[in-house]
């Protein structure tokens, strides 16, 4: 039905072009085209940062050190932050019983989120450290918790990733951490594909 309406409108514009001329014709065409445009739609969209990492040292019995960091921009449009974290250290409970806290130095994941300008100066806004299996957990923060600026998400981890000739002896430490911010996004129906939009903060800049 909408396609038929659009075709009818275009035919009307063509007729106007034929029977009229000059500025009046252009003004009428512009007004008709404006009437055909859909209004922009404001939606809430998530922007995700983080890592999903599996340790793999092939057949070597050595731990691997992994570190990474990324910045997350917090502006006045950010409404929510959700951090998801989990870690898997196969057999960690048994090894811990055998050798004690030494495993905290060779198998661990340490994640910190720093507010702007606080890294290395004060305590992080959020942090977690896992040395054994850590089930998926979500941490949710609201707008009142935020300071505007560039936040830093930092991870340091060490673990094993052993592929043995016998499958039962193979194991790979693994962790994932995701920081997801929610903020308004503007979708222009006439130019954006489904699911595409432009963050309101980008339009303001």
Beta strands, then each sheet from edge to edge (+ up, - down):
strand 1: 41-54
strand 2: 64-74
strand 3: 78-88
strand 4: 108-114
strand 5: 126-130
strand 6: 134-142
strand 7: 149-159
strand 8: 161-162
strand 9: 171-172
strand 10: 174-187
strand 11: 198-199
sheet 1: 1+ 10- 3+ 6-
sheet 2: 1+ 10- 11+
sheet 3: 2+ 7- 4+ 5-
sheet 4: 8+ 9-
end
